[in-house]
Amino acid sequence: MIDQVPPARLADWFALDTAAQPVLLDVREPWELQTASVAPQGFALVAIPMNEIPARLAELDPARRIACMCHHGARSQRVALFLEQNGFAEVANVAGGIDAWSVQHDPSVPRY
């Protein structure tokens, strides 16, 4: 089962494993990243659009905690399930996506 982590609790989820720097995997399209993005704080930010994940899977390290994020959480949930099915053990979905990030965690991130 994929953890559903609200943006305000993401740092706590990342802190559960200090062995390697965690990753926030943004699976939105490039135009969405230009519209609104988050600043990495204690995690690496990796942007790979959802449809490119299978071809670019080798760019991700299964030993690192990965939280997936999209606009509202549906695409990122699908990516998190895909990662889990491909051997990634520590995977979560950012519940509500970047929209929730803006509302719950950082109002400076534009909503769209």
N, C-alpha and C positions, 0 to 999 in steps of 0.2 A: 504494500500500500504506500502510495506517495504522500509524504508529509505536506500538509497545507499550512504554509507559514505566512501570517500577516506581515506586511512590511515592517511594522514597528517591532516585531519579534525576530526579524531575520538575523540581526547581530547575535542574538542568543543562540539561534540554531547553528550559525556558523561557528560559534565558540565551543560547541560540543566536541569539536575535533581540532586540535591545535597542531597536528602533525604537518599539515601543508596549507598553504594559503587557499581559502575557499574561492569559489568562482560564482559570480552572478552571470548566468547565461541569458542574454537578451536575444530572443528569437523573433523579434519584430523585423519588419522590412526596413531598408535604409531610409526611406522617407519618414518613417515613424521615429527613427532614432534622431533625425534632424529636427523633428517637431518637439520631442521631449526625451530626455535621457537622464540617467542618474550619475552622480559622481562617485567613483569607487572610494569607499572608506573602510579599510580593513579587509577588502576582498578584491580580486581581480575581476574586471568587467570584460566579458567576451561577447561579441555580437556576431551571431551566425543566424541568418534567416531560417525559419523552420524548414522550408523546403530544401535547404542545403545541408541540413544536419547529417543525413545518411552518408553523403559524399565526403563530409568534412569531420567525421567522427574521430579520426585519428588526431585531430587538433585538441581533443579533450582528454584529460587524464582521469581514468577511473579511480585513482587513489585519492582524488580531491573531492571535497563536498561541493556539490553543484546545485544551486537554486536556479530554476528556470523562470523567466519572466516574459510576458507579452503585454498586450494592451489591457485585457480584463482577466486573463488566466486560463482561457480555454486552449489556445495553441500551446502555451507553455506546459499545461498538463499533459497534452499528447506527447510533447518532446520528453518530458520527465519519464513517462511510461516507456517510451522508446529507449531512453538511456538505461533504465532499469532492466529492460529485456535484453540489453546488450552488455550486461556485466557491471554497470555502475551501481554501487551499493548505497551510496550516500547522496540521494537525490531528493529535492523538494520542489514544490510549486509555490511561487509567490502568489498567495491568494489575492485575487482582485487586480493583479498586474500593476502596471505603472499608473493606472488611474487610482488605485488604492494607495500606491506609494505617495502620490501627490496629496490625496485627502488625509491619509493617516500619518505620514512620516515627514514629507518635505513639500510644503505648499509652494515652494519656488519652482517645482517641476510643473510645466504647463500641462493642462488637461486638454484632450482632444476627442 
